[in-house]
């Protein structure tokens, strides 16, 4: 019988695409992929360094894996593995730790699954990581996360991503189109473009050869993919030509996720962000001018060093007045080897928590307001396989989450629906569907 491998992925969409690509390597090597709760021979844990308590989360997942399969071989990869390999090597039960470059050669490192007394660590300096390794997720019949860019040349004072993933680098447009065609032939209807700094697409071997807009125009011509979604893009890299193109495209959907981080120019300066709040507001205004029903998500950090109550209220009021649809709120936490960790003016934990709570409440208000603006409209929903308590879910092009009575014939199908009411859980609920499929 084939050996079995199970995966646990922490963090961003990029990690999910890479876990899937590594999974295909295991399958090619004769492994069967199983669920985490099955008794696997190998557990691969793909870690994140952005969210809090990376060490605690990694330890917990390792412990759970060994509960299911006490003699399993445990491999740790991902951003945390690049930043803190020795720290991870001290977690009981971990057999191998692979850095950013080494993780894509994992099959070379684990030919022998015998557990050793000492953890093996393979981790080169991040400055040596220069190659772009393509990946896209599989397993979800409805959508795939397609990695087109990796690394970051920005030096935001709070961020460890350049230390974990290296310099900005990209796939070629030709190869992205080839991968998109492969995805289309698999029956997947939606591609989500992912990268560390997606708008910086086009750098290869340290030189800029293309622009993200060139990729957008090329992908718009791919047949067999109904929807393309831009996962996250910096406001200074979201040009008016991209916004206008999306507004006219039948393939690119009216949904943007645009990191803000702070609505205070003072704090944006301390963060070393490459824009001011005025530019951000202009981007939102232009999007809504061309796409009034566009969904816009925002990343924001609270409790950054030096953030006074007045600075936070400036952020709160700025967001309250912006025509955006939801917030992803992050409470600032210190990261080793970042300039922000050495800054004065640390915000007490209780104040960070209070500010986070205020913005979470504002996010719910924004989301509710956006959904209310969509009531009574007829829209196209792409339904997914997941279902619970007799309901299944899907998303409209502009990212309204819709639930309907479960029907297996609807999985991975587009249907025209009328948005009727907002359910108690906050999702849009419908009871009737159009009689014909949307082709």
C-alpha positions in Angstrom: 0.0 0.0 0.0 1.1 3.6 -0.7 2.3 5.8 2.2 -0.1 8.4 3.3 0.5 12.2 3.7 -1.7 14.8 5.4 -1.5 18.5 5.3 -2.3 21.4 7.7 -2.0 24.9 6.3 -1.9 28.1 8.4 -2.1 31.6 7.0 -2.8 33.1 3.6 -4.1 31.9 0.3 -0.5 31.8 -1.0 0.2 29.1 1.6 -2.8 27.1 0.5 -1.7 27.2 -3.2 1.8 26.1 -2.2 0.6 23.3 0.1 -1.4 22.0 -2.9 1.6 22.1 -5.2 3.7 20.2 -2.6 0.8 17.7 -2.3 1.1 17.0 -6.0 4.8 16.2 -5.5 3.9 13.7 -2.9 1.3 12.1 -5.1 3.8 11.9 -7.9 6.1 10.1 -5.5 3.5 7.5 -4.7 1.9 9.0 -1.6 -1.9 9.1 -1.1 -3.2 12.4 0.4 -5.5 11.8 3.4 -7.3 14.0 5.8 -5.6 15.3 8.9 -7.6 13.0 11.2 -6.6 9.9 9.3 -3.5 7.9 10.4 -0.9 9.4 8.0 2.7 8.4 7.6 3.8 12.0 7.0 2.2 15.2 8.3 3.3 18.4 6.6 2.5 21.6 8.5 2.8 24.8 6.4 3.3 27.7 8.9 2.6 31.5 8.9 4.5 34.3 10.7 2.0 37.0 10.2 -0.6 36.0 12.8 0.0 35.9 16.5 1.4 32.9 18.4 3.0 31.0 15.5 5.0 28.9 18.0 1.9 28.0 20.0 -0.1 27.1 16.9 2.7 25.0 15.4 3.1 23.1 18.7 -0.6 22.4 19.0 -0.9 21.1 15.4 2.2 18.8 15.9 0.7 17.4 19.1 -2.6 16.7 17.4 -0.9 15.0 14.4 0.9 12.7 16.8 -2.3 11.9 18.6 -3.7 10.5 15.3 -0.5 8.8 14.3 2.1 8.5 17.1 4.9 7.3 14.8 4.2 9.8 12.0 7.0 11.8 10.3 6.5 15.5 11.0 7.7 18.1 8.5 7.4 21.9 9.1 7.6 24.4 6.2 6.4 27.9 5.6 7.3 31.5 6.8 7.7 30.5 10.4 10.1 27.7 9.4 12.2 30.2 7.5 12.3 32.7 10.3 12.7 30.4 13.4 14.0 27.0 12.3 15.9 26.3 15.5 12.9 27.2 17.6 10.7 24.8 15.7 13.4 22.0 15.8 12.9 22.0 19.6 9.2 21.1 19.4 8.9 17.5 20.4 8.0 15.2 17.5 9.3 17.4 14.7 11.5 15.5 12.3 12.5 18.0 9.6 12.3 21.8 9.1 12.6 23.2 5.6 13.1 26.8 4.7 11.6 28.9 1.9 13.7 27.4 -0.9 14.0 23.9 0.4 10.2 23.2 0.9 9.7 22.7 -2.8 12.3 19.9 -2.8 10.8 18.1 0.2 10.7 14.7 -1.6 14.5 14.8 -1.8 14.8 15.2 1.9 12.4 12.6 3.2 13.3 9.4 1.4 13.8 7.8 4.8 10.8 8.3 7.1 12.5 6.8 10.1 12.2 9.2 13.1 15.6 10.3 14.3 16.7 11.6 17.7 17.7 15.0 16.4 15.5 17.2 14.1 17.0 17.9 10.7 17.0 21.6 9.6 17.6 22.7 6.1 17.4 26.5 5.8 19.5 28.7 3.7 19.7 32.5 4.0 16.7 34.2 2.4 18.9 36.3 0.2 19.7 33.1 -1.6 16.1 32.4 -2.5 15.7 33.8 -5.9 13.7 31.3 -8.0 10.0 31.6 -8.5 8.2 28.3 -7.9 4.8 28.1 -9.5 1.8 26.7 -7.6 -2.0 26.5 -7.6 -4.5 24.8 -5.3 -6.7 21.9 -6.3 -9.3 20.0 -4.5 -12.0 22.6 -4.6 -14.0 22.1 -7.8 -15.3 25.7 -7.7 -12.1 27.9 -7.3 -8.4 27.7 -7.3 -5.7 30.0 -5.8 -3.1 30.7 -8.5 0.2 32.0 -7.3 1.7 34.4 -9.8 4.1 36.4 -7.6 6.3 35.8 -4.5 8.4 37.9 -2.1 8.4 41.6 -1.4 10.8 44.5 -1.9 8.8 46.8 0.4 10.2 47.5 3.8 7.2 48.1 6.0 8.5 48.6 9.5 6.1 46.0 11.1 6.5 43.1 8.5 8.6 40.0 8.5 7.4 38.7 5.1 10.5 40.0 3.2 12.6 38.1 5.8 10.5 34.9 5.3 10.0 35.0 1.5 12.7 37.1 0.1 12.8 39.6 -2.8 9.9 40.2 -5.2 9.8 37.7 -8.1 7.2 36.5 -10.6 6.1 33.9 -13.0 6.2 34.7 -16.7 2.9 35.7 -18.3 3.2 32.8 -20.7 3.5 30.3 -17.9 0.6 31.8 -16.0 -1.6 31.5 -19.0 -0.5 27.9 -19.4 -1.5 27.2 -15.8 -4.8 29.0 -16.2 -5.6 26.8 -19.2 -4.8 23.7 -17.1 -7.1 24.9 -14.4 -9.8 25.6 -17.0 -9.6 22.1 -18.3 -10.1 20.7 -14.7 -13.6 22.2 -14.6 -12.8 25.0 -12.1 -14.8 28.1 -12.8 -13.0 30.7 -10.7 -9.3 31.7 -10.3 -8.1 33.8 -7.4 -4.8 35.5 -8.2 -2.4 35.4 -5.2 1.0 36.7 -4.3 2.8 38.4 -1.5 2.7 41.8 -3.3 0.5 40.9 -6.2 0.5 44.4 -7.8 4.3 44.2 -8.1 4.0 41.3 -10.6 6.6 41.4 -13.4 10.0 41.2 -11.7 12.3 38.4 -12.8 16.0 38.0 -11.9 15.8 41.4 -10.2 14.6 43.2 -13.4 11.0 44.4 -14.2 9.9 42.8 -17.4 6.1 43.1 -17.2 3.4 44.9 -15.3 0.5 43.5 -13.4 -1.9 45.2 -15.9 -0.2 43.1 -18.7 -1.1 39.9 -16.8 -4.7 41.1 -16.2 -5.2 41.8 -19.9 -3.7 38.4 -20.9 -5.8 36.4 -18.4 -8.9 38.1 -19.6 -8.5 36.2 -22.9 -8.4 32.7 -21.3 -11.3 30.6 -22.3 -13.1 28.2 -19.8 -12.6 30.3 -16.7 -15.7 32.3 -15.8 -14.3 34.4 -13.0 -11.0 35.9 -12.0 -10.7 37.5 -8.6 -7.8 39.7 -7.5 -7.0 38.6 -3.9 -5.2 41.7 -2.5 -3.4 44.6 -4.0 -1.6 47.6 -2.6 -3.4 50.9 -3.2 -0.4 52.5 -4.8 -0.2 49.6 -7.3 -3.9 49.6 -8.1 -3.9 51.9 -11.1 -6.9 53.6 -12.6 -6.3 51.6 -15.8 -6.7 48.3 -13.8 -9.9 49.7 -12.1 -11.3 50.7 -15.5 -10.4 47.4 -17.1 -12.1 45.4 -14.4 -15.2 47.6 -14.6 -15.5 46.6 -18.3 -14.5 42.9 -18.0 -16.9 40.0 -18.0 -14.3 37.8 -16.4 -12.6 39.9 -13.7 -15.1 40.4 -10.9 -16.1 43.6 -9.1 -14.3 42.8 -5.8 -11.1 44.3 -4.5 -9.2 43.7 -1.2 -7.0 46.8 -0.6 -4.7 47.0 2.5 -5.0 50.3 4.3 -3.4 49.5 7.7 -4.1 53.0 9.1 -6.2 56.0 8.3 -3.6 58.3 10.0 -0.9 59.7 7.7 1.3 60.0 10.8 1.0 56.2 11.5 1.3 55.4 7.8 4.6 57.2 7.8 5.8 55.2 10.9 4.7 52.0 9.1 6.7 53.1 6.0 3.7 52.5 3.8 4.0 53.9 0.3 0.9 56.0 0.1 -1.2 58.5 2.2 -4.8 58.3 3.1 -5.8 60.7 0.4 -4.6 58.3 -2.3 -6.5 55.5 -0.7 -9.7 57.5 -0.6 -9.2 58.4 -4.3 -8.9 54.7 -5.2 -12.2 53.9 -3.4 -13.9 56.8 -5.0 -12.8 55.7 -8.5 -13.9 52.1 -8.0 -17.3 53.1 -6.8 -17.7 55.6 -9.6 -17.2 52.9 -12.2 -18.6 49.9 -10.2 -21.2 51.1 -7.6 -21.9 47.5 -6.5 -18.2 46.6 -6.1 -17.3 44.9 -2.9 -14.2 46.4 -1.2 -12.3 44.8 1.7 -9.8 46.6 3.8 -6.9 45.4 6.0 -6.2 47.6 9.1 -3.8 47.3 12.0 -4.7 48.7 15.5 -2.3 49.5 18.3 0.8 50.2 16.2 3.6 51.9 18.3 2.9 55.6 18.7 -0.8 55.3 17.8 -2.6 57.7 20.2 -6.3 57.6 20.8 -6.6 60.6 18.4 -4.7 58.7 15.7 -7.0 55.7 16.2 -10.1 57.8 16.0 -8.7 59.4 12.8 -8.6 55.8 11.4 -12.0 54.9 12.7 -13.7 58.0 11.3 -11.8 57.6 8.0 -13.1 54.1 7.6 -16.6 55.0 8.8 -16.9 57.5 6.0 -15.4 55.3 3.3 -17.7 53.4 1.0 -16.1 50.0 1.8 -17.7 46.6 2.5 -15.8 44.9 5.3 -12.7 45.1 7.3 -10.0 42.6 8.2 -8.7 43.8 11.6 -5.3 42.9 12.9 -4.1 43.7 16.4 -0.5 44.8 16.2 2.0 42.4 17.8 5.8 42.8 18.0 7.9 40.8 15.5 11.6 40.2 16.1 14.0 41.8 13.6 11.5 44.5 12.6 12.0 48.2 13.2 8.6 48.6 14.7 9.5 46.3 17.5 12.1 48.8 18.7 9.8 51.9 18.4 8.7 53.9 21.4 5.1 54.5 22.3 4.0 50.9 22.8 0.2 50.8 23.1 -1.1 48.8 26.1 -2.7 45.5 25.3 -6.0 46.4 26.8 -6.2 49.5 24.5 -5.2 47.4 21.5 -8.1 45.0 22.3 -10.6 47.8 22.7 -9.6 49.4 19.4 -9.8 46.0 17.7 -13.3 45.5 19.1 -14.5 48.9 17.9 -13.3 48.1 14.3 -14.8 44.6 14.3 -18.2 46.2 15.2 -17.6 48.8 12.4 -16.8 45.9 10.0 -20.1 44.2 10.8 -21.9 47.5 10.2 -20.2 47.9 6.9 -20.9 44.4 5.8 -24.6 44.7 6.8 -24.9 48.0 4.9 -23.3 46.5 1.8 -25.7 43.5 1.9 -28.7 45.8 2.4 -27.7 47.7 -0.7 -27.9 44.5 -2.7 -31.4 43.5 -1.5 -33.9 43.0 -4.3 -31.2 42.7 -7.0 -30.8 39.7 -9.3 -27.3 38.4 -9.5 -25.2 35.4 -10.6 -24.1 33.1 -7.8 -21.5 30.3 -8.2 -22.4 27.6 -5.7 -19.9 25.5 -3.8 -19.8 21.9 -2.5 -19.8 22.7 1.2 -23.1 22.3 2.9 -24.4 22.3 6.5 -27.8 22.0 8.2 -29.6 21.6 4.9 -28.0 24.7 3.3 -25.3 25.3 0.7 -23.4 28.5 0.0 -22.1 30.4 -3.0 -20.7 33.8 -3.8 -21.9 36.4 -6.2 -19.4 38.1 -8.5 -19.2 41.0 -6.0 -18.6 38.6 -3.1 -22.0 38.5 -1.4 -22.2 35.2 0.4 -25.5 33.5 -0.5 -27.1 30.5 1.1 -29.8 28.3 -0.4 -31.4 25.0 0.3 -28.9 22.2 -0.4 -29.2 20.7 -3.9 -26.2 18.6 -5.2 -27.1 19.5 -8.8 -26.1 23.1 -8.0 -22.5 22.3 -7.0 -20.1 24.3 -9.2 -23.0 25.8 -11.1 -23.8 29.4 -11.8 -27.4 30.4 -11.2 -29.3 33.7 -11.4 -30.9 34.5 -8.0 -32.8 37.3 -6.5 -31.3 38.5 -3.2 -34.3 38.3 -0.9 -33.3 38.8 2.7 -30.4 38.8 5.2 -30.5 35.7 7.5 -29.8 35.8 11.2 -26.2 34.6 10.6 -25.6 37.6 8.3 -25.5 35.7 5.0 -27.9 36.5 2.2 -30.6 33.9 2.0 -32.7 32.9 -1.0 -35.5 30.3 -1.3 -36.0 30.2 -5.1 -33.6 29.8 -8.0 -34.0 30.6 -11.7 -35.3 27.6 -13.6 -32.4 27.5 -16.1 -28.7 27.2 -15.6 -26.5 30.1 -16.6 -24.1 29.1 -19.3 
